[in-house]
Amino acid sequence: MKIGICTDASHIAQLQEGAADYVELNLTSIKNMSEAEFQEMEKILADKGVKAEATNCFFPGDVKLCGRRLDMVKVSVHTQRALERAAILGIHTCVLGSGAARMIDEGENVKRCSSQLVEVFGRVGDIAKQYGTTVVIEPLNKGETNTINSVSEAVKIVRKLNHGNILLLADLFHVALENEPLSVIPDNGDILRHMHIARPEGRLFPKEGDGYDYLKVKEALDKAGYDLRISIEGRYEGDDFKKSAEESLAFLKKIFK
């Protein structure tokens, strides 16, 4: 199992060598970088010897994925450029959460929007196939968006699409907030391709003795046969990113490796 962290190149450069097995970057930021900025990021990662292996923040909020403002051409152009940039970095696992982009706006037809989302995911999957990339749908809690709020909901979409490039993510924070049982993980191990983790209370970097039983998560992942990547996605306490990140990464490696 690889243990990584969601952050940017400047933060990952602060960590000791080997602290993180990989970094998970912001896809929209990568897509919007100038060529000079992109090359500088490549250099930072290369100098540090840390691979970028995943991304989050697939769509910005102004690229709507459903409703009257859906523009499939805009969706496709963004996806093509973003995944092209990701592939240059060697990234082939991209998280599609994007709560604002997939939000069903007031006054929209919910059934029609749900159908549009499935259509959009299928189109994204077709583009992802060109780059050998897996896009994983991230369920987000009801405080962040009003659609696909549980792993169970995401599972229905993934299985309905039956697209080899559109699979599933489980995020411990959202699972806990929506009161889903950890059994949703082993129940769907065949389509699970990525994990996010944080201490559910406060969405903080996990650490030893923080009150959460991470061994239960390990048991669920073992039952699922999952052995790919887990990314820390959360906040750190205090003002020392380096110390907090290194402690959390080391702790999770003891649990999951």
Secondary structure by P-SEA (a helix, b strand, c coil): cbbbbbccaaaaaacccccccbbbbbaaaaaaccaaaaaaaaaaaaaacccccccccccccccccccccccaaaaaaaaaaaaaaaaaacccbbbccccccccccccccaaaaaaaaaaaaaaaaaaaaaacbbbbbbbbccccccccccaaaaaaaaaaaccccccccccaaaaaaacccccccccccccccccccccccccccccccccccaaaaaaaaaaaccccccccccccccccaaaaaaaaaaaaaaccc
